[in-house]
């Protein structure tokens, strides 16, 4: 049976639980998971959920075919999708298998790590992929507009009594996270970290979107990946938001993508306007979430739903986010 399965390997396999377990347990599994013709995605279904073996650190994506995206599945699976989601999943994984498998392994390995350790693991994996062929291909194909000089701050800060309101203020760019916005956000959050008299921090976005993620104008055109890794760890809004989490309310609306939802999910309370759209598009660029999303989202919705968002490229509305626990309230 195992030999027959191996003969069919063309990148994706649909297996029963017993066939999957034979695949994972085989001492020759590495021969079909590594190399140019590697098996990247294992689609598994059946009744014996509890018998599914964990893939551990093997670089393969284990997808349980359930009823709906983000539904119920065995703990050993990396994600759960419905039949209608398989086309989106296979398309994303086929285009960027290195990024996709890196994300799956990272989410498994960092699930029980401390937040500080998990952020370091995420940054290292992100920087590695920045130097990889999939991101290079995306960057070569993506048109790049010249950056324009911005007048005034990109983050507005206002204090009223014991409340500090921090507003992302690049509405013309849907509050995309530039290096300047990141640095200014860190400065604002540091004020709250060092001042115990600030009891409440409100994080908002000006304009049509809370935050559309990283600024694509800067993507991959800064410092080298190794230096970027050190900078990412030192200048980390995610780390500061985690320190402040019990005092932070994030108010999100419009496009809340990539780094936008990754940072907001660290807040102790997330309030979403009904027009909110949430997604993790980074795998489609040959990367993984790099603003803390592999740490913040799993701690709210679990690693399987985090992987489902990232590996299918699907976007969810505010009501779905509420039912998952990604947001705490939906308002008009």
ZIFEN-V160584 format. One record per residue. N is the residue number from 0. RES is the residue in three letters. PHI is phi in whole degrees, 0 to 359 (NA if undefined). PSI is psi as a letter, one per 40 degrees, with the letter a starting at -180 (NA if undefined). Layout:
N_RES_PHI_PSI, N_RES_PHI_PSI
//
This chain:
0_UNK_NA_d, 1_UNK_298_d, 2_UNK_299_d, 3_UNK_296_d, 4_UNK_296_d, 5_UNK_299_d, 6_UNK_297_d, 7_UNK_268_e, 8_UNK_298_h, 9_UNK_224_f, 10_UNK_114_d, 11_UNK_235_h, 12_UNK_227_i, 13_UNK_251_h, 14_UNK_230_i, 15_UNK_280_i, 16_UNK_300_d, 17_UNK_293_d, 18_UNK_296_d, 19_UNK_299_d, 20_UNK_300_d, 21_UNK_297_d, 22_UNK_298_d, 23_UNK_292_d, 24_UNK_282_e, 25_UNK_296_h, 26_UNK_291_e, 27_UNK_257_e, 28_UNK_302_d, 29_UNK_299_d, 30_UNK_293_d, 31_UNK_256_e, 32_UNK_258_d, 33_UNK_254_i, 34_UNK_97_i, 35_UNK_296_d, 36_UNK_257_f, 37_UNK_294_i, 38_UNK_275_h, 39_UNK_257_d, 40_UNK_232_h, 41_UNK_249_h, 42_UNK_262_h, 43_UNK_236_i, 44_UNK_211_i, 45_UNK_149_a, 46_UNK_265_d, 47_UNK_269_g, 48_UNK_302_d, 49_UNK_293_e, 50_UNK_269_e, 51_UNK_292_h, 52_UNK_280_i, 53_UNK_285_h, 54_UNK_283_e, 55_UNK_55_b, 56_UNK_263_e, 57_UNK_298_h, 58_UNK_280_g, 59_UNK_218_i, 60_UNK_262_h, 61_UNK_252_h, 62_UNK_248_h, 63_UNK_271_h, 64_UNK_272_h, 65_UNK_247_a, 66_UNK_270_d, 67_UNK_218_i, 68_UNK_302_h, 69_UNK_74_e, 70_UNK_280_a, 71_UNK_278_h, 72_UNK_202_i, 73_UNK_291_i, 74_UNK_297_d, 75_UNK_285_e, 76_UNK_286_i, 77_UNK_278_d, 78_UNK_201_i, 79_UNK_233_h, 80_UNK_226_i, 81_UNK_269_i, 82_UNK_302_d, 83_UNK_290_e, 84_UNK_264_e, 85_UNK_296_d, 86_UNK_297_d, 87_UNK_296_d, 88_UNK_297_d, 89_UNK_295_d, 90_UNK_295_d, 91_UNK_296_d, 92_UNK_293_d, 93_UNK_295_d, 94_UNK_287_d, 95_UNK_222_g, 96_UNK_295_d, 97_UNK_293_d, 98_UNK_295_d, 99_UNK_295_d, 100_UNK_290_d, 101_UNK_300_d, 102_UNK_296_d, 103_UNK_300_d, 104_UNK_293_d, 105_UNK_298_d, 106_UNK_297_d, 107_UNK_294_d, 108_UNK_284_d, 109_UNK_262_e, 110_UNK_300_d, 111_UNK_255_e, 112_UNK_280_i, 113_UNK_293_i, 114_UNK_300_d, 115_UNK_298_d, 116_UNK_293_d, 117_UNK_295_d, 118_UNK_296_d, 119_UNK_293_d, 120_UNK_297_d, 121_UNK_300_d, 122_UNK_297_d, 123_UNK_296_d, 124_UNK_294_d, 125_UNK_299_d, 126_UNK_295_d, 127_UNK_301_d, 128_UNK_290_d, 129_UNK_300_d, 130_UNK_265_e, 131_UNK_268_i, 132_UNK_288_d, 133_UNK_289_d, 134_UNK_293_d, 135_UNK_298_d, 136_UNK_293_d, 137_UNK_296_d, 138_UNK_296_d, 139_UNK_293_d, 140_UNK_271_e, 141_UNK_276_h, 142_UNK_294_i, 143_UNK_240_h, 144_UNK_272_i, 145_UNK_294_i, 146_UNK_290_i, 147_UNK_253_i, 148_UNK_294_h, 149_UNK_253_h, 150_UNK_260_h, 151_UNK_87_i, 152_UNK_291_i, 153_UNK_262_e, 154_UNK_228_h, 155_UNK_262_h, 156_UNK_233_h, 157_UNK_219_h, 158_UNK_246_h, 159_UNK_224_h, 160_UNK_56_b, 161_UNK_259_e, 162_UNK_244_h, 163_UNK_251_h, 164_UNK_257_h, 165_UNK_246_h, 166_UNK_240_h, 167_UNK_294_h, 168_UNK_227_g, 169_UNK_234_g, 170_UNK_300_d, 171_UNK_292_e, 172_UNK_245_f, 173_UNK_53_f, 174_UNK_57_f, 175_UNK_301_i, 176_UNK_277_h, 177_UNK_266_i, 178_UNK_297_d, 179_UNK_292_d, 180_UNK_297_d, 181_UNK_302_d, 182_UNK_294_d, 183_UNK_291_d, 184_UNK_294_d, 185_UNK_299_d, 186_UNK_298_d, 187_UNK_293_d, 188_UNK_292_d, 189_UNK_297_d, 190_UNK_300_d, 191_UNK_291_d, 192_UNK_296_d, 193_UNK_269_e, 194_UNK_243_h, 195_UNK_291_e, 196_UNK_286_e, 197_UNK_277_h, 198_UNK_266_d, 199_UNK_225_h, 200_UNK_236_h, 201_UNK_255_h, 202_UNK_250_h, 203_UNK_226_i, 204_UNK_228_h, 205_UNK_272_i, 206_UNK_98_a, 207_UNK_287_e, 208_UNK_225_i, 209_UNK_293_d, 210_UNK_190_h, 211_UNK_268_e, 212_UNK_101_a, 213_UNK_294_i, 214_UNK_285_h, 215_UNK_295_d, 216_UNK_298_d, 217_UNK_265_e, 218_UNK_301_h, 219_UNK_78_e, 220_UNK_244_e, 221_UNK_263_b, 222_UNK_286_i, 223_UNK_294_i, 224_UNK_302_d, 225_UNK_293_d, 226_UNK_294_d, 227_UNK_298_d, 228_UNK_299_d, 229_UNK_296_d, 230_UNK_296_d, 231_UNK_297_d, 232_UNK_287_d, 233_UNK_283_d, 234_UNK_256_g, 235_UNK_240_g, 236_UNK_302_d, 237_UNK_299_d, 238_UNK_298_d, 239_UNK_291_d, 240_UNK_296_d, 241_UNK_295_d, 242_UNK_298_d, 243_UNK_263_e, 244_UNK_310_d, 245_UNK_289_e, 246_UNK_251_e, 247_UNK_258_h, 248_UNK_242_h, 249_UNK_261_h, 250_UNK_250_h, 251_UNK_250_i, 252_UNK_199_i, 253_UNK_57_a, 254_UNK_288_h, 255_UNK_236_g, 256_UNK_240_i, 257_UNK_49_b, 258_UNK_303_d, 259_UNK_297_d, 260_UNK_285_d, 261_UNK_298_d, 262_UNK_286_d, 263_UNK_301_d, 264_UNK_292_e, 265_UNK_285_d, 266_UNK_295_i, 267_UNK_296_d, 268_UNK_222_h, 269_UNK_238_h, 270_UNK_248_h, 271_UNK_248_h, 272_UNK_287_i, 273_UNK_296_e, 274_UNK_273_e, 275_UNK_289_h, 276_UNK_234_h, 277_UNK_240_h, 278_UNK_199_i, 279_UNK_236_g, 280_UNK_272_e, 281_UNK_296_d, 282_UNK_299_d, 283_UNK_295_e, 284_UNK_260_e, 285_UNK_85_e, 286_UNK_233_a, 287_UNK_234_i, 288_UNK_307_h, 289_UNK_234_e, 290_UNK_254_f, 291_UNK_106_e, 292_UNK_293_d, 293_UNK_284_e, 294_UNK_251_d, 295_UNK_286_d, 296_UNK_293_d, 297_UNK_301_d, 298_UNK_283_e, 299_UNK_255_d, 300_UNK_237_e, 301_UNK_89_i, 302_UNK_288_d, 303_UNK_292_d, 304_UNK_289_d, 305_UNK_300_d, 306_UNK_295_d, 307_UNK_298_d, 308_UNK_297_d, 309_UNK_287_d, 310_UNK_271_e, 311_UNK_262_e, 312_UNK_72_e, 313_UNK_287_i, 314_UNK_247_i, 315_UNK_243_i, 316_UNK_270_i, 317_UNK_296_d, 318_UNK_293_d, 319_UNK_295_d, 320_UNK_300_d, 321_UNK_293_d, 322_UNK_294_d, 323_UNK_279_d, 324_UNK_95_e, 325_UNK_286_d, 326_UNK_238_i, 327_UNK_257_e, 328_UNK_201_i, 329_UNK_243_h, 330_UNK_231_i, 331_UNK_272_NA
//
